Amino acid sequence: MKTIVNFRSFVIIALITAAAVFTGRLVFSYTAIGVIILTSIVSGCLITGIILRKKNIAAYKQVTFFTAAVTSVIAVAVFLIVATNWIPKGLEDGNHDIKASIEKNYVVDGKNYVVIKNLNIDGSNVCGKMLVRVNNDKVDFYNTPIGYKVSFSGYVKVKNVLGENSEYNFSSFSSNIRYITTVEAGDIAVKYGNADLMDIIYRFVCGQLVDNLGAENGYVAYGMLSGDRYAISESIADTFSIAGVAHILAVSGLHIGFLTSLLFFLLKTLKVRKIPSFAITALVLFLYAIFAGFSPSVLRACFMCLVASAAILVGEEKDLLNSLGFAVTAILIVAPQMLFTAGMIMSTCAVFGLAVFAKPISLFLHEKLKLPKFISESLSASFGAQLGVMPVTIYYFGTIQTYSVVTNVLLMPIISTAFIAVFISVILSILPFMGFTIKVSGFFVNILVKVSAAMASLKYASITAKAGEYIFLVYPIYFV
């Protein structure tokens, strides 16, 4: 009998774990209902596994459901621990005394913002970071270096997990910003402090790019490398969003793909064997994930890349959906709260769209319309990812980027060249007199910015389209 749908273990585990984490929200808000549903999910997995075992069904299918029960319990436990301890008990909106160190200090659209960490509020050390809007009068606070210690008093807005009107503040999970305040520059006391290693790296990379490419293109290049868009102006961010290429400013599978392609080329040229090659790739991806702040998209991309590399290493066939399931499961175990962030959902859905639609679209374009293979593959990949992301963009942002498929196909060679050029030039800039290489990479970044602006300026580049949570029912239809 022909198999209509392959049994993909990690897809099943990921779906069950995600359902359990979603139930964790109910446990957090409505304990009784949540516990009943969660118990049903876990016991359902265990019972299914036992039934399969008694019927001598393939062992890997048995293991799938037993594993799903374990991952569900772990993910929900981690979610509840994080959600319960997100804000210290008793800490509420109001006037507080703050001591901390500067992590980021930047100006966007003429406004000075500071992200501070190592927080001490009213004499107690607390987790998380604080976003500070600094009103500059006669003090140029934006010149205060990263790592310096600050202290001030002011009214602090606390971002609880459960916010106003019982809405979740899950967007703060990805940034770890749990508090917000506005302070006059003259009211902030500053002391010398040493920046940690990562702060020094961030400052060096960002400084090199801004010094050589200017503020606008420099921050775009920095966003491409790190996924950190903190200093990119709203106008540039809107331009990239309308053009449908905002994904280049969030480290994802695209960036990891470029990086691993470069690594594979170098390692193959040096004739490095498979196992050492895999180990080197894993190490580089881990270090890059640290640099990118372990964002959901970079974690998902790294896990998927390593699974694919491991499959090649042991001679097994690569399966995009199963790799995606493994990556999602791993993230949900470590950081289950990311399930509710737009970045995690968009990253996952883009790959899902690619896995479901890219191949049939490519075959249609190549075999039916007789388009060259490289054009059909580029169009199908872009169109598949766009179909995957579209319901998410409609739900979160209320828009559809009309020309995103065309824009991505046109810009993909430039995006790949710009990313690799910036990546290599930043490493080379460590050497004396090699800073000029960044200016060379800036040529491609400038083209990227200009073409994106041109596409965003076209009529009907962005169409308003709004929908509620029911829009996500599209995904089961996609799968079918």
C-alpha positions as CSV (number, residue, x, y, z in Angstrom):
1,M,0.0,0.0,0.0
2,K,1.4,3.4,-1.0
3,T,2.2,5.7,1.9
4,I,0.3,9.0,1.5
5,V,2.1,10.9,4.3
6,N,5.5,9.8,5.7
7,F,5.7,9.2,9.5
8,R,8.0,12.0,10.5
9,S,8.9,11.5,14.2
10,F,10.2,15.0,15.0
11,V,7.3,16.7,13.2
12,I,4.9,14.7,15.5
13,I,7.0,15.4,18.6
14,A,7.2,19.1,17.7
15,L,3.5,19.5,17.2
16,I,2.6,17.7,20.4
17,T,5.2,19.7,22.4
18,A,3.9,22.9,20.9
19,A,0.3,22.0,21.9
20,A,1.5,21.3,25.4
21,V,3.3,24.6,25.7
22,F,0.2,26.4,24.4
23,T,-1.7,24.6,27.1
24,G,1.0,26.0,29.5
25,R,-0.6,29.4,28.9
26,L,-3.9,28.0,30.2
27,V,-2.1,26.5,33.2
28,F,-0.6,29.9,33.9
29,S,-4.0,31.7,33.6
30,Y,-6.7,29.1,34.2
31,T,-5.0,26.4,36.2
32,A,-7.7,23.7,36.4
33,I,-8.6,23.8,32.7
34,G,-4.9,23.9,31.7
35,V,-4.0,21.0,33.9
36,I,-6.8,18.8,32.6
37,I,-5.8,19.5,28.9
38,L,-2.1,19.0,29.6
39,T,-2.8,15.7,31.5
40,S,-4.8,14.6,28.5
41,I,-2.0,15.4,26.1
42,V,0.7,13.6,28.1
43,S,-1.4,10.6,29.0
44,G,-2.6,10.4,25.3
45,C,1.0,10.1,24.2
46,L,1.8,7.5,26.8
47,I,-1.3,5.4,26.0
48,T,-0.6,5.6,22.2
49,G,3.0,4.5,22.8
50,I,1.8,1.5,24.9
51,I,-0.7,0.5,22.3
52,L,1.9,0.6,19.6
53,R,4.2,-1.4,21.7
54,K,1.6,-4.1,22.4
55,K,0.8,-4.4,18.7
56,N,4.6,-4.7,17.8
57,I,4.5,-1.6,15.7
58,A,7.9,-0.2,14.6
59,A,10.0,0.7,17.6
60,Y,10.7,4.3,16.3
61,K,7.0,5.0,16.3
62,Q,6.7,3.9,19.9
63,V,9.7,6.0,20.9
64,T,8.1,9.0,19.1
65,F,5.1,9.2,21.4
66,F,7.0,8.4,24.6
67,T,9.5,11.1,23.7
68,A,6.7,13.6,23.0
69,A,5.3,12.9,26.5
70,V,8.7,13.7,28.0
71,T,9.4,16.8,25.9
72,S,5.9,18.1,26.7
73,V,6.4,17.9,30.4
74,I,9.8,19.5,30.3
75,A,8.7,22.3,28.0
76,V,5.7,23.2,30.1
77,A,7.7,23.0,33.3
78,V,10.3,25.4,31.9
79,F,7.6,27.7,30.6
80,L,5.9,27.9,34.0
81,I,9.2,28.5,35.8
82,V,10.1,31.3,33.4
83,A,6.7,32.9,33.4
84,T,6.3,32.7,37.2
85,N,9.7,34.3,37.9
86,W,9.7,36.8,35.0
87,I,9.2,39.7,37.4
88,P,10.2,39.6,41.1
89,K,7.2,39.4,43.4
90,G,6.2,42.7,44.8
91,L,7.9,44.7,42.0
92,E,5.3,47.0,40.4
93,D,5.0,50.1,38.3
94,G,6.3,53.1,40.2
95,N,9.4,55.1,41.3
96,H,12.5,53.0,41.8
97,D,16.2,53.4,42.3
98,I,18.2,51.8,39.6
99,K,21.8,50.7,39.3
100,A,23.1,48.9,36.2
101,S,25.6,48.8,33.3
102,I,25.2,50.0,29.8
103,E,24.7,47.2,27.1
104,K,23.6,49.5,24.2
105,N,23.6,53.2,23.7
106,Y,22.2,54.5,20.4
107,V,20.2,57.2,18.7
108,V,17.3,56.5,16.4
109,D,15.4,59.3,14.6
110,G,16.9,61.8,17.0
111,K,15.9,59.9,20.2
112,N,18.5,58.5,22.6
113,Y,17.9,55.0,23.8
114,V,19.9,52.9,26.3
115,V,19.6,49.2,27.1
116,I,21.0,48.5,30.6
117,K,21.7,45.1,32.2
118,N,23.1,43.7,35.5
119,L,20.1,45.4,37.1
120,N,19.8,46.3,40.7
121,I,16.4,47.7,41.6
122,D,15.9,49.2,45.1
123,G,19.0,47.3,46.3
124,S,18.0,43.9,44.9
125,N,19.6,42.2,41.9
126,V,17.0,41.2,39.3
127,C,17.0,39.3,36.0
128,G,16.3,40.9,32.7
129,K,17.1,44.2,31.0
130,M,15.7,47.7,31.0
131,L,15.0,50.0,28.1
132,V,15.7,53.6,29.0
133,R,14.6,56.6,26.9
134,V,17.1,59.4,27.7
135,N,15.9,63.0,27.3
136,N,19.1,64.9,26.4
137,D,19.2,68.6,27.3
138,K,22.7,69.8,27.5
139,V,24.3,66.3,28.2
140,D,25.3,64.2,25.2
141,F,24.6,60.9,26.9
142,Y,24.8,58.9,23.7
143,N,28.6,59.3,24.0
144,T,28.7,57.3,27.2
145,P,30.6,54.0,26.4
146,I,29.2,50.5,26.6
147,G,30.1,48.9,29.9
148,Y,29.9,52.0,32.0
149,K,27.9,51.9,35.2
150,V,24.9,54.1,35.7
151,S,22.5,54.9,38.6
152,F,19.4,57.0,38.7
153,S,15.8,57.2,40.1
154,G,12.7,57.3,38.0
155,Y,9.3,55.9,37.2
156,V,9.6,52.4,35.9
157,K,7.0,50.5,33.8
158,V,7.1,46.8,34.6
159,K,6.4,44.4,31.7
160,N,4.7,41.5,33.4
161,V,4.0,38.3,31.4
162,L,0.3,38.9,31.7
163,G,-0.2,42.6,30.8
164,E,-3.1,44.9,30.4
165,N,-6.5,43.4,29.4
166,S,-5.0,39.9,30.2
167,E,-2.8,40.2,27.0
168,Y,0.5,38.4,27.1
169,N,3.7,40.4,26.7
170,F,5.6,37.6,25.0
171,S,7.3,40.0,22.7
172,S,9.6,40.9,25.6
173,F,10.8,37.3,25.8
174,S,13.0,37.6,22.7
175,S,14.6,40.9,23.8
176,N,14.6,40.1,27.6
177,I,13.6,43.7,28.2
178,R,11.4,43.5,31.3
179,Y,11.3,47.1,32.3
180,I,10.9,50.5,30.6
181,T,11.6,54.1,31.8
182,T,12.3,57.6,30.7
183,V,15.0,59.7,32.4
184,E,16.6,63.1,32.0
185,A,20.3,62.8,31.0
186,G,21.4,65.1,33.7
187,D,19.8,62.9,36.4
188,I,22.0,59.9,35.5
189,A,25.1,59.3,37.5
190,V,27.9,57.6,35.4
191,K,30.9,55.7,36.7
192,Y,33.6,53.9,34.8
193,G,33.0,50.3,34.1
194,N,34.6,47.5,32.1
195,A,32.6,46.0,29.2
196,D,32.5,42.2,29.0
197,L,33.9,40.2,26.1
198,M,30.7,40.1,24.1
199,D,30.1,43.8,24.6
200,I,33.6,44.5,23.3
201,I,33.0,42.3,20.2
202,Y,29.7,44.0,19.5
203,R,31.2,47.5,19.9
204,F,34.1,46.6,17.7
205,V,32.0,45.1,14.9
206,C,29.4,47.8,15.0
207,G,32.0,50.6,15.3
208,Q,34.0,49.3,12.3
209,L,30.9,49.1,10.1
210,V,29.5,52.5,11.1
211,D,32.9,54.2,10.8
212,N,33.5,52.8,7.3
213,L,29.9,52.7,5.8
214,G,28.2,55.6,7.6
215,A,25.4,55.3,10.2
216,E,22.6,54.2,7.8
217,N,24.4,51.5,5.9
218,G,26.6,50.6,8.8
219,Y,23.7,49.7,11.1
220,V,22.0,47.8,8.2
221,A,25.2,45.7,7.8
222,Y,25.4,45.2,11.5
223,G,21.8,44.0,11.5
224,M,22.5,41.6,8.7
225,L,25.4,40.0,10.8
226,S,23.9,40.1,14.3
227,G,20.1,40.2,13.7
228,D,20.1,43.2,16.1
229,R,18.1,46.1,14.6
230,Y,18.2,48.3,17.6
231,A,19.9,51.3,15.8
232,I,18.2,51.0,12.4
233,S,15.9,54.0,11.8
234,E,12.1,53.4,11.5
235,S,12.2,54.6,7.8
236,I,14.8,52.0,6.8
237,A,13.0,49.3,8.8
238,D,9.7,50.2,7.1
239,T,11.4,50.2,3.7
240,F,12.8,46.7,4.1
241,S,9.4,45.5,5.5
242,I,7.4,46.9,2.6
243,A,9.9,45.5,0.1
244,G,9.5,42.1,1.7
245,V,13.2,41.7,2.6
246,A,13.0,42.5,6.4
247,H,14.2,38.9,7.0
248,I,17.7,39.9,6.1
249,L,17.8,41.9,9.3
250,A,16.9,38.8,11.4
251,V,19.6,36.1,11.4
252,S,17.8,33.1,10.0
253,G,18.3,30.1,7.7
254,L,19.3,32.5,4.9
255,H,22.3,33.7,6.9
256,I,23.2,30.3,8.3
257,G,23.0,28.9,4.7
258,F,25.4,31.5,3.5
259,L,27.8,30.9,6.4
260,T,27.7,27.1,6.0
261,S,28.1,27.3,2.3
262,L,31.2,29.4,2.8
263,L,32.5,26.9,5.5
264,F,31.8,23.8,3.3
265,F,33.7,25.5,0.4
266,L,36.7,26.3,2.5
267,L,36.8,22.9,4.3
268,K,36.4,21.0,1.0
269,T,39.1,23.1,-0.6
270,L,41.4,22.2,2.4
271,K,40.3,18.6,2.0
272,V,39.1,18.3,5.6
273,R,37.4,14.9,6.3
274,K,33.7,14.6,7.1
275,I,33.8,14.2,10.9
276,P,36.3,17.0,11.5
277,S,34.4,19.1,9.0
278,F,31.1,18.5,10.9
279,A,32.8,19.4,14.2
280,I,34.3,22.6,12.9
281,T,30.9,23.6,11.3
282,A,29.1,22.9,14.6
283,L,31.6,25.0,16.6
284,V,31.4,27.9,14.1
285,L,27.6,27.8,14.2
286,F,27.6,27.7,18.0
287,L,29.9,30.8,18.2
288,Y,27.8,32.6,15.6
289,A,24.6,31.8,17.6
290,I,26.2,33.4,20.6
291,F,27.0,36.5,18.6
292,A,23.4,36.6,17.3
293,G,22.1,36.4,20.8
294,F,20.6,32.9,20.5
295,S,17.5,34.3,18.7
296,P,14.8,31.7,17.8
297,S,15.5,32.0,14.1
298,V,19.2,31.5,14.4
299,L,18.7,28.5,16.8
300,R,16.2,27.0,14.5
301,A,18.5,27.4,11.5
302,C,21.6,26.1,13.3
303,F,19.7,23.0,14.5
304,M,18.4,22.3,11.1
305,C,21.8,22.8,9.5
306,L,23.4,20.4,11.9
307,V,20.7,17.8,11.4
308,A,21.2,18.0,7.6
309,S,25.0,17.8,8.0
310,A,24.6,14.8,10.3
311,A,22.4,13.1,7.8
312,I,25.0,13.6,5.1
313,L,27.7,12.3,7.4
314,V,25.9,9.0,8.1
315,G,24.6,8.6,4.6
316,E,20.9,9.2,5.4
317,E,18.5,11.2,3.3
318,K,17.8,14.8,4.3
319,D,14.2,15.7,5.2
320,L,13.4,19.4,5.6
321,L,10.2,18.9,7.6
322,N,11.8,16.4,10.0
323,S,14.8,18.7,10.5
324,L,12.4,21.6,11.2
325,G,10.5,19.4,13.7
326,F,13.8,18.6,15.5
327,A,14.8,22.3,15.6
328,V,11.4,23.4,16.9
329,T,11.4,20.7,19.6
330,A,14.9,21.6,20.8
331,I,13.9,25.3,21.1
332,L,10.7,24.5,22.9
333,I,12.6,22.5,25.5
334,V,15.1,25.2,26.1
335,A,13.0,28.3,25.6
336,P,9.3,27.3,25.3
337,Q,8.1,30.9,25.7
338,M,9.5,31.6,22.2
339,L,6.5,29.8,20.8
340,F,4.5,32.9,21.2
341,T,6.9,35.4,19.6
342,A,6.4,36.6,16.0
343,G,10.1,35.9,15.1
344,M,9.8,32.2,16.1
345,I,6.5,31.8,14.3
346,M,7.6,33.5,11.1
347,S,10.9,31.7,11.0
348,T,9.2,28.3,11.4
349,C,6.4,29.1,8.9
350,A,8.8,30.3,6.3
351,V,10.6,27.0,6.3
352,F,7.3,25.1,6.4
353,G,6.2,26.9,3.3
354,L,9.5,26.2,1.6
355,A,9.2,22.5,2.5
356,V,5.6,22.2,1.3
357,F,5.6,24.3,-1.8
358,A,9.1,24.9,-3.2
359,K,9.5,21.5,-5.0
360,P,6.1,21.3,-6.8
361,I,6.3,25.0,-7.8
362,S,9.8,24.5,-9.1
363,L,8.7,21.4,-11.2
364,F,5.7,23.3,-12.6
365,L,7.8,26.3,-13.6
366,H,10.6,24.1,-15.1
367,E,8.6,21.4,-16.8
368,K,5.4,23.1,-17.7
369,L,6.5,26.7,-18.4
370,K,10.0,25.6,-19.5
371,L,11.8,28.2,-17.3
372,P,15.5,27.6,-16.7
373,K,16.2,25.5,-13.7
374,F,18.0,28.2,-11.7
375,I,15.2,30.7,-12.2
376,S,12.4,28.2,-11.4
377,E,14.3,27.1,-8.2
378,S,14.8,30.7,-7.1
379,L,11.2,31.7,-7.8
380,S,9.8,28.6,-6.1
381,A,11.9,29.0,-2.9
382,S,10.9,32.7,-2.6
383,F,7.3,32.0,-3.4
384,G,7.1,29.0,-1.0
385,A,8.6,30.9,1.9
386,Q,6.3,33.9,1.2
387,L,3.2,31.6,1.2
388,G,4.4,30.2,4.5
389,V,4.9,33.6,6.1
390,M,1.9,35.4,4.7
391,P,-0.7,34.3,7.3
392,V,1.7,35.4,10.1
393,T,2.3,38.8,8.5
394,I,-1.4,39.3,8.1
395,Y,-2.1,38.4,11.7
396,Y,0.8,40.3,13.3
397,F,1.3,43.3,11.0
398,G,-1.9,43.5,9.0
399,T,-0.2,43.7,5.6
400,I,0.8,41.7,2.5
401,Q,4.0,42.6,0.7
402,T,2.9,42.4,-3.0
403,Y,6.3,42.3,-4.7
404,S,8.3,40.4,-2.1
405,V,8.7,37.3,-4.3
406,V,10.1,39.3,-7.2
407,T,12.2,41.5,-4.8
408,N,13.8,38.5,-3.1
409,V,14.6,36.8,-6.4
410,L,16.2,40.0,-7.7
411,L,18.1,40.7,-4.6
412,M,19.2,37.2,-3.5
413,P,22.5,37.3,-5.3
414,I,23.2,40.8,-3.8
415,I,22.0,39.7,-0.3
416,S,24.3,36.6,-0.4
417,T,27.3,38.6,-1.7
418,A,26.7,41.4,0.8
419,F,26.4,39.1,3.8
420,I,29.5,37.1,2.9
421,A,31.5,40.2,2.0
422,V,30.6,42.0,5.3
423,F,31.3,38.8,7.3
424,I,34.7,38.3,5.8
425,S,35.7,42.0,5.8
426,V,34.8,42.4,9.5
427,I,37.1,39.5,10.3
428,L,39.9,41.0,8.1
429,S,39.5,44.4,9.8
430,I,41.0,42.9,12.9
431,L,44.3,43.1,11.0
432,P,46.1,46.5,10.6
433,F,45.3,48.4,7.4
434,M,42.5,46.0,6.4
435,G,39.6,48.2,7.3
436,F,39.2,49.2,3.7
437,T,37.7,45.8,2.9
438,I,34.6,46.9,4.8
439,K,34.2,49.8,2.4
440,V,34.3,47.3,-0.5
441,S,31.5,45.2,1.1
442,G,29.6,48.5,1.6
443,F,29.1,48.7,-2.1
444,F,26.8,45.7,-2.0
445,V,25.0,46.9,1.1
446,N,24.3,50.2,-0.6
447,I,22.8,48.5,-3.6
448,L,20.6,46.4,-1.3
449,V,19.3,49.5,0.5
450,K,18.7,51.4,-2.8
451,V,16.9,48.6,-4.6
452,S,14.8,47.9,-1.5
453,A,13.8,51.6,-1.3
454,A,12.9,51.5,-5.0
455,M,10.7,48.4,-4.7
456,A,9.0,49.8,-1.5
457,S,8.1,53.0,-3.4
458,L,6.2,51.2,-6.0
459,K,2.4,51.5,-6.0
460,Y,0.6,48.8,-4.0
461,A,3.9,47.5,-2.6
462,S,2.0,46.8,0.6
463,I,-1.6,46.0,0.9
464,T,-3.6,46.1,4.2
465,A,-5.1,42.8,5.2
466,K,-6.2,41.9,8.7
467,A,-7.3,38.7,10.3
468,G,-7.7,37.1,13.7
469,E,-6.2,33.9,15.1
470,Y,-8.3,31.8,12.7
471,I,-5.9,32.7,9.9
472,F,-3.6,30.0,11.3
473,L,-6.1,27.3,10.2
474,V,-4.5,27.9,6.8
475,Y,-1.5,25.8,7.7
476,P,-3.3,22.4,8.0
477,I,-4.9,23.2,4.6
478,Y,-1.4,24.0,3.3
479,F,-0.2,20.6,4.5
480,V,-3.1,18.7,2.9
